[in-house]
Amino acid sequence: MNRLLDRLEFLRAMALDRTVLSAVPPHRIARLRRQGERYFAGDLRDISGDRRLAVLAVCVLEWRSAIADAVAETHDRIVGKTWREAKRACGARADDARAALKDTLQGFSNLGSALLEAHEDQVPLGDAV
């Protein structure tokens, strides 16, 4: 996640506005992006300055969007995983508390039964010991 955020920060630091591509048709943007993703640095040096800038601008803007989407998706996965783990831990603690409560209630029930039985037998408390 941190690497994605670092990359996104780097691309945003270029301060390239999306309106730069407002007059470029979407199919041309897709083509420039595919070309930019295929080129190595040496290949970019071999093409004209305007075309090189167009390819780089498209790649920066498109990658910025793609990385922002990946950051949001990664965040959702992390939060979902954390939620599921917390829910599982809470369920386990509730099960443990339920078992302890059941044991306590059973003890009170046994105590109550013993007291009722002693009361019915009319045994004084001092003699029961």
Backbone as a printed PyTorch tensor [residue, N CA C, xyz], in Angstrom:
tensor([[[  0.8250,  -1.1840,   0.0000],
         [  0.0000,   0.0000,   0.0000],
         [  0.8740,   1.2540,   0.0000]],

        [[  1.9400,   1.2320,   0.7930],
         [  2.8210,   2.3970,   0.8520],
         [  3.5080,   2.6530,  -0.4840]],

        [[  3.8870,   1.5870,  -1.1720],
         [  4.5030,   1.7760,  -2.4790],
         [  3.5310,   2.3950,  -3.4660]],

        [[  2.2820,   1.9480,  -3.4190],
         [  1.2680,   2.5480,  -4.2980],
         [  1.0770,   4.0250,  -3.9700]],

        [[  1.0240,   4.3430,  -2.6880],
         [  0.8570,   5.7420,  -2.2910],
         [  2.0630,   6.5890,  -2.6980]],

        [[  3.2630,   6.0180,  -2.5950],
         [  4.4640,   6.7380,  -3.0420],
         [  4.4070,   7.0150,  -4.5420]],

        [[  3.9950,   6.0170,  -5.3030],
         [  3.8830,   6.2040,  -6.7560],
         [  2.8290,   7.2490,  -7.0950]],

        [[  1.7100,   7.1810,  -6.4120],
         [  0.6400,   8.1520,  -6.6480],
         [  1.1090,   9.5610,  -6.2930]],

        [[  1.8110,   9.6930,  -5.1940],
         [  2.3360,  10.9960,  -4.7920],
         [  3.3160,  11.5290,  -5.8380]],

        [[  4.1700,  10.6740,  -6.3630],
         [  5.1350,  11.0710,  -7.3910],
         [  4.4080,  11.5690,  -8.6460]],

        [[  3.3920,  10.8280,  -9.0830],
         [  2.6660,  11.2280, -10.2850],
         [  1.8650,  12.5100, -10.0620]],

        [[  1.3190,  12.6790,  -8.8780],
         [  0.5640,  13.9090,  -8.5800],
         [  1.4910,  15.1080,  -8.4610]],

        [[  2.7320,  14.8780,  -8.0520],
         [  3.6960,  15.9730,  -7.9270],
         [  4.0070,  16.5990,  -9.2850]],

        [[  3.7320,  15.8970, -10.3520],
         [  3.9660,  16.4450, -11.6910],
         [  2.9430,  17.5240, -12.0380]],

        [[  1.8940,  17.6140, -11.2610],
         [  0.8620,  18.6580, -11.4130],
         [  0.3740,  18.7770, -12.8520]],

        [[  0.1310,  17.6580, -13.4600],
         [ -0.3840,  17.6270, -14.8280],
         [ -1.9020,  17.5840, -14.7550]],

        [[ -2.5450,  18.5750, -15.3640],
         [ -3.9950,  18.6820, -15.3020],
         [ -4.6380,  17.8180, -16.3800]],

        [[ -5.7280,  17.1730, -16.0320],
         [ -6.4230,  16.2890, -16.9630],
         [ -6.9920,  17.0490, -18.1600]],

        [[ -7.1900,  18.3320, -18.0340],
         [ -7.7350,  19.1230, -19.1570],
         [ -6.7610,  19.1850, -20.3280]],

        [[ -5.5270,  18.8060, -20.1000],
         [ -4.5370,  18.7650, -21.1880],
         [ -5.0210,  17.8340, -22.2970]],

        [[ -5.7350,  16.7790, -21.9130],
         [ -6.1850,  15.7830, -22.8840],
         [ -7.6510,  15.9650, -23.2900]],

        [[ -8.2410,  17.0910, -22.9460],
         [ -9.6690,  17.2650, -23.2070],
         [-10.0150,  17.2370, -24.6980]],

        [[ -9.1110,  17.6680, -25.5540],
         [ -9.3880,  17.6920, -26.9900],
         [ -8.9700,  16.4020, -27.7040]],

        [[ -8.3660,  15.4690, -26.9530],
         [ -7.8840,  14.2270, -27.5560],
         [ -8.9730,  13.1700, -27.4390]],

        [[ -9.3180,  12.5130, -28.5570],
         [-10.3560,  11.4700, -28.5000],
         [ -9.9100,  10.2760, -27.6450]],

        [[-10.8710,   9.6090, -27.0060],
         [-10.5340,   8.4830, -26.1060],
         [ -9.7510,   7.3670, -26.7960]],

        [[-10.0680,   7.0660, -28.0540],
         [ -9.3410,   5.9840, -28.7260],
         [ -7.8770,   6.3680, -28.9300]],

        [[ -7.6000,   7.6450, -29.1130],
         [ -6.2200,   8.1050, -29.2800],
         [ -5.4770,   8.0400, -27.9370]],

        [[ -6.1870,   8.3600, -26.8690],
         [ -5.5800,   8.2670, -25.5330],
         [ -5.2050,   6.8230, -25.2290]],

        [[ -6.1070,   5.9060, -25.5390],
         [ -5.8270,   4.4780, -25.2960],
         [ -4.6220,   4.0180, -26.1050]],

        [[ -4.5290,   4.4860, -27.3510],
         [ -3.4020,   4.0930, -28.2070],
         [ -2.0890,   4.6560, -27.6730]],

        [[ -2.1010,   5.9170, -27.2610],
         [ -0.8820,   6.5240, -26.7070],
         [ -0.4600,   5.8270, -25.4180]],

        [[ -1.4240,   5.4350, -24.6200],
         [ -1.0900,   4.7240, -23.3890],
         [ -0.4450,   3.3790, -23.6920]],

        [[ -1.0210,   2.6380, -24.6200],
         [ -0.4320,   1.3370, -24.9870],
         [  0.9890,   1.5160, -25.5090]],

        [[  1.1950,   2.5500, -26.3140],
         [  2.5440,   2.7990, -26.8250],
         [  3.4960,   3.1500, -25.6880]],

        [[  3.0450,   3.9930, -24.7880],
         [  3.8870,   4.3890, -23.6680],
         [  4.2480,   3.2270, -22.7710]],

        [[  3.3490,   2.2800, -22.6240],
         [  3.6290,   1.1210, -21.7750],
         [  4.5810,   0.1340, -22.4470]],

        [[  4.6740,   0.2060, -23.7660],
         [  5.5940,  -0.6790, -24.4870],
         [  6.9890,  -0.1030, -24.5910]],

        [[  7.1030,   1.2140, -24.5920],
         [  8.3950,   1.8690, -24.8090],
         [  9.2880,   1.7930, -23.5840]],

        [[ 10.5790,   1.6540, -23.8570],
         [ 11.6050,   1.8140, -22.8460],
         [ 12.1280,   3.2370, -22.9730]],

        [[ 12.9770,   3.6610, -22.0420],
         [ 13.4870,   5.0330, -22.0660],
         [ 14.1980,   5.3380, -23.3860]],

        [[ 14.9760,   4.3960, -23.8870],
         [ 15.6870,   4.5980, -25.1590],
         [ 14.7220,   4.7750, -26.3180]],

        [[ 13.6310,   4.0260, -26.3130],
         [ 12.6290,   4.1490, -27.3700],
         [ 11.9670,   5.5190, -27.3430]],

        [[ 11.7390,   6.0440, -26.1510],
         [ 11.1210,   7.3700, -26.0410],
         [ 12.0480,   8.4640, -26.5550]],

        [[ 13.3330,   8.2670, -26.4070],
         [ 14.2920,   9.2690, -26.9150],
         [ 14.2870,   9.3230, -28.4380]],

        [[ 13.9070,   8.2270, -29.0600],
         [ 13.9450,   8.1580, -30.5250],
         [ 12.7590,   8.8190, -31.1990]],

        [[ 11.6930,   9.1280, -30.4730],
         [ 10.5270,   9.7440, -31.1160],
         [ 10.5720,  11.2630, -30.9180]],

        [[  9.7820,  11.9720, -31.7070],
         [  9.7920,  13.4360, -31.6770],
         [  9.3610,  13.9720, -30.3180]],

        [[  9.7620,  15.2080, -30.0440],
         [  9.4950,  15.8200, -28.7450],
         [  8.0260,  15.9330, -28.4160]],

        [[  7.1920,  16.3730, -29.3820],
         [  5.7690,  16.5380, -29.1150],
         [  5.0890,  15.1900, -28.8610]],

        [[  5.4520,  14.2210, -29.6660],
         [  4.8510,  12.8990, -29.5030],
         [  5.2870,  12.2870, -28.1750]],

        [[  6.5530,  12.4560, -27.8370],
         [  7.0790,  11.9350, -26.5690],
         [  6.3240,  12.5760, -25.3970]],

        [[  6.1110,  13.8770, -25.4410],
         [  5.3760,  14.5590, -24.3800],
         [  3.9320,  14.0820, -24.3100]],

        [[  3.3200,  13.8270, -25.4730],
         [  1.9360,  13.3390, -25.4890],
         [  1.8560,  11.9580, -24.8560]],

        [[  2.7980,  11.0970, -25.2090],
         [  2.8150,   9.7440, -24.6330],
         [  3.0300,   9.8130, -23.1230]],

        [[  3.9790,  10.6260, -22.6940],
         [  4.2540,  10.7420, -21.2610],
         [  3.0690,  11.3510, -20.5100]],

        [[  2.4320,  12.3580, -21.0860],
         [  1.2750,  12.9820, -20.4320],
         [  0.1410,  11.9770, -20.2760]],

        [[ -0.1330,  11.2350, -21.3280],
         [ -1.2030,  10.2310, -21.2530],
         [ -0.8710,   9.1810, -20.2020]],

        [[  0.3590,   8.7070, -20.2160],
         [  0.7430,   7.6750, -19.2450],
         [  0.6540,   8.2020, -17.8130]],

        [[  1.1180,   9.4030, -17.5660],
         [  1.0610,   9.9610, -16.2140],
         [ -0.3840,  10.0540, -15.7460]],

        [[ -1.2630,  10.5940, -16.5830],
         [ -2.6600,  10.7680, -16.1780],
         [ -3.3810,   9.4310, -16.0350]],

        [[ -3.1590,   8.5270, -16.9510],
         [ -3.8260,   7.2250, -16.8900],
         [ -3.3050,   6.3920, -15.7250]],

        [[ -1.9990,   6.4100, -15.5100],
         [ -1.4300,   5.6440, -14.4030],
         [ -1.8670,   6.2260, -13.0710]],

        [[ -1.9820,   7.5470, -13.0120],
         [ -2.4350,   8.1900, -11.7860],
         [ -3.8400,   7.7000, -11.4230]],

        [[ -4.7060,   7.6100, -12.4110],
         [ -6.0650,   7.1090, -12.1670],
         [ -6.0460,   5.6350, -11.7700]],

        [[ -5.2550,   4.8490, -12.4880],
         [ -5.1900,   3.4110, -12.1980],
         [ -4.6340,   3.1500, -10.8030]],

        [[ -3.6130,   3.9050, -10.4080],
         [ -3.0190,   3.7070,  -9.0840],
         [ -3.9890,   4.1640,  -7.9960]],

        [[ -4.7160,   5.2550,  -8.2300],
         [ -5.7130,   5.7040,  -7.2500],
         [ -6.7880,   4.6360,  -7.0730]],

        [[ -7.2040,   4.0100,  -8.1530],
         [ -8.1750,   2.9150,  -8.0540],
         [ -7.6040,   1.7410,  -7.2730]],

        [[ -6.3340,   1.4240,  -7.5370],
         [ -5.6860,   0.3160,  -6.8280],
         [ -5.5530,   0.6220,  -5.3330]],

        [[ -5.2780,   1.8760,  -4.9980],
         [ -5.1740,   2.2660,  -3.5860],
         [ -6.5260,   2.0800,  -2.8970]],

        [[ -7.5950,   2.5270,  -3.5590],
         [ -8.9330,   2.3780,  -2.9710],
         [ -9.2920,   0.9030,  -2.8080]],

        [[ -8.9750,   0.0980,  -3.8030],
         [ -9.2660,  -1.3370,  -3.7330],
         [ -8.4520,  -2.0180,  -2.6350]],

        [[ -7.1840,  -1.6540,  -2.5220],
         [ -6.3220,  -2.2210,  -1.4890],
         [ -6.8280,  -1.8310,  -0.1070]],

        [[ -7.2290,  -0.5900,   0.0330],
         [ -7.7900,  -0.1240,   1.3040],
         [ -9.0240,  -0.9400,   1.6690]],

        [[ -9.9050,  -1.1540,   0.7000],
         [-11.1200,  -1.9390,   0.9540],
         [-10.7830,  -3.3610,   1.3870]],

        [[ -9.7830,  -3.9560,   0.7410],
         [ -9.3800,  -5.3080,   1.1200],
         [ -8.8180,  -5.3440,   2.5390]],

        [[ -7.9870,  -4.3580,   2.8720],
         [ -7.3810,  -4.3190,   4.2080],
         [ -8.4600,  -4.1330,   5.2720]],

        [[ -9.3710,  -3.1920,   5.0310],
         [-10.4360,  -2.9440,   6.0010],
         [-11.3420,  -4.1760,   6.1200]],

        [[-11.6610,  -4.8040,   5.0010],
         [-12.4920,  -6.0110,   5.0310],
         [-11.8340,  -7.1380,   5.8080]],

        [[-10.5510,  -7.3270,   5.5870],
         [ -9.8220,  -8.3830,   6.3030],
         [ -9.7870,  -8.0840,   7.8020]],

        [[ -9.5220,  -6.8360,   8.1450],
         [ -9.4850,  -6.4370,   9.5500],
         [-10.8470,  -6.6340,  10.2020]],

        [[-11.9040,  -6.2810,   9.4760],
         [-13.2690,  -6.4390,   9.9930],
         [-13.5840,  -7.9130,  10.2470]],

        [[-13.2360,  -8.7720,   9.2800],
         [-13.5130, -10.2040,   9.4450],
         [-12.7390, -10.7840,  10.6280]],

        [[-11.4690, -10.3850,  10.7910],
         [-10.6770, -10.8760,  11.9180],
         [-11.2500, -10.3960,  13.2450]],

        [[-11.6690,  -9.1320,  13.3010],
         [-12.2510,  -8.5930,  14.5320],
         [-13.5740,  -9.2830,  14.8480]],

        [[-14.3610,  -9.5400,  13.8260],
         [-15.6420, -10.2200,  14.0360],
         [-15.4200, -11.6430,  14.5500]],

        [[-14.4340, -12.3210,  13.9880],
         [-14.1190, -13.6830,  14.4310],
         [-13.6180, -13.6660,  15.8770]],

        [[-12.7530, -12.7050,  16.2270],
         [-12.2400, -12.6150,  17.6030],
         [-13.3650, -12.2720,  18.5730]],

        [[-14.2400, -11.3740,  18.1630],
         [-15.3790, -11.0140,  19.0200],
         [-16.2900, -12.2150,  19.2260]],

        [[-16.5290, -12.9760,  18.1840],
         [-17.3520, -14.1850,  18.2940],
         [-16.7350, -15.2010,  19.2420]],

        [[-15.4150, -15.3540,  19.1600],
         [-14.7270, -16.2950,  20.0460],
         [-14.8320, -15.8370,  21.5030]],

        [[-14.6680, -14.5290,  21.7310],
         [-14.7860, -14.0090,  23.1010],
         [-16.2110, -14.1610,  23.6130]],

        [[-17.1900, -13.9340,  22.7530],
         [-18.5900, -14.0970,  23.1650],
         [-18.8830, -15.5500,  23.5000]],

        [[-18.3340, -16.4750,  22.7150],
         [-18.5280, -17.9020,  23.0080],
         [-17.9080, -18.2700,  24.3560]],

        [[-16.6990, -17.7390,  24.6270],
         [-16.0460, -18.0030,  25.9150],
         [-16.8700, -17.4220,  27.0650]],

        [[-17.3640, -16.1980,  26.8760],
         [-18.1750, -15.5630,  27.9290],
         [-19.4790, -16.3240,  28.1330]],

        [[-20.0540, -16.8160,  27.0370],
         [-21.2970, -17.5820,  27.1230],
         [-21.0720, -18.8600,  27.9320]],

        [[-19.9560, -19.5340,  27.6820],
         [-19.6520, -20.7680,  28.4160],
         [-19.4250, -20.4710,  29.9030]],

        [[-18.7090, -19.3840,  30.2020],
         [-18.4650, -19.0260,  31.6020],
         [-19.7770, -18.6560,  32.2940]],

        [[-20.6220, -17.9300,  31.5950],
         [-21.9190, -17.5540,  32.1630],
         [-22.7810, -18.7840,  32.4160]],

        [[-22.7240, -19.7320,  31.4810],
         [-23.5020, -20.9670,  31.6450],
         [-23.0290, -21.7250,  32.8860]],

        [[-21.6990, -21.7990,  33.0730],
         [-21.1570, -22.4780,  34.2590],
         [-21.5820, -21.7650,  35.5440]],

        [[-21.5410, -20.4370,  35.5380],
         [-21.9440, -19.6720,  36.7220],
         [-23.4170, -19.8870,  37.0330]],

        [[-24.2500, -19.8120,  36.0140],
         [-25.6750, -20.0300,  36.2200],
         [-25.9660, -21.4460,  36.7060]],

        [[-25.2420, -22.4160,  36.1960],
         [-25.4190, -23.7950,  36.6510],
         [-25.0330, -23.9130,  38.1190]],

        [[-23.9640, -23.2150,  38.5250],
         [-23.5520, -23.2090,  39.9360],
         [-24.6150, -22.5830,  40.8240]],

        [[-25.1920, -21.4470,  40.3650],
         [-26.2750, -20.8190,  41.1330],
         [-27.4880, -21.7310,  41.2060]],

        [[-27.7750, -22.4130,  40.1270],
         [-28.9070, -23.3400,  40.1150],
         [-28.6810, -24.4640,  41.1100]],

        [[-27.4990, -25.0260,  41.1150],
         [-27.1700, -26.0960,  42.0660],
         [-27.2460, -25.5950,  43.5110]],

        [[-26.7550, -24.3750,  43.7470],
         [-26.8080, -23.7920,  45.0800],
         [-28.2610, -23.5840,  45.5120]],

        [[-29.0700, -23.0390,  44.5920],
         [-30.4880, -22.8230,  44.8940],
         [-31.1970, -24.1240,  45.2030]],

        [[-30.9100, -25.1520,  44.4210],
         [-31.5260, -26.4700,  44.6660],
         [-31.1210, -27.0160,  46.0180]],

        [[-29.8560, -26.8600,  46.3560],
         [-29.3700, -27.3470,  47.6530],
         [-30.0340, -26.5820,  48.7940]],

        [[-30.1930, -25.2620,  48.6340],
         [-30.8500, -24.4690,  49.6750],
         [-32.3180, -24.8550,  49.8210]],

        [[-33.0080, -25.0690,  48.7190],
         [-34.4160, -25.4890,  48.7770],
         [-34.5480, -26.8620,  49.4250]],

        [[-33.6540, -27.7390,  49.0910],
         [-33.6870, -29.0930,  49.6690],
         [-33.4410, -29.0310,  51.1750]],

        [[-32.5010, -28.1870,  51.5760],
         [-32.2120, -28.0430,  53.0030],
         [-33.3920, -27.4050,  53.7230]],

        [[-34.0380, -26.4630,  53.0590],
         [-35.2000, -25.8130,  53.6590],
         [-36.3490, -26.8150,  53.8370]],

        [[-36.5360, -27.6790,  52.8680],
         [-37.6080, -28.6860,  52.9490],
         [-37.3050, -29.7120,  54.0470]],

        [[-36.0520, -30.0220,  54.2350],
         [-35.6660, -30.9920,  55.2610],
         [-35.7130, -30.3800,  56.6620]],

        [[-35.8690, -29.0720,  56.7620],
         [-35.9230, -28.3510,  58.0300],
         [-34.6380, -28.5660,  58.8500]],

        [[-33.5230, -28.6280,  58.1420],
         [-32.2420, -28.8130,  58.8320],
         [-31.7070, -27.4120,  59.1750]],

        [[-31.4110, -27.1730,  60.4600],
         [-30.8300, -25.8820,  60.8370],
         [-29.4580, -25.7290,  60.2070]],

        [[-29.1110, -24.4690,  59.9040],
         [-27.8480, -24.2360,  59.2130],
         [-26.6520, -24.7030,  60.0310]],

        [[-26.6800, -24.5930,  61.3080],
         [-25.5790, -25.0040,  62.1650],
         [-25.3930, -26.5120,  62.1370]],

        [[-26.4650, -27.2850,  61.9800],
         [-26.3660, -28.7410,  61.9730],
         [-25.9340, -29.2920,  60.6340]],

        [[-26.0840, -28.5160,  59.5640],
         [-25.7700, -28.9930,  58.2170],
         [-24.2740, -29.1050,  58.0050]],

        [[-23.5010, -28.4230,  58.7920],
         [-22.0550, -28.4110,  58.5850],
         [-21.4540, -29.5840,  59.2070]]])
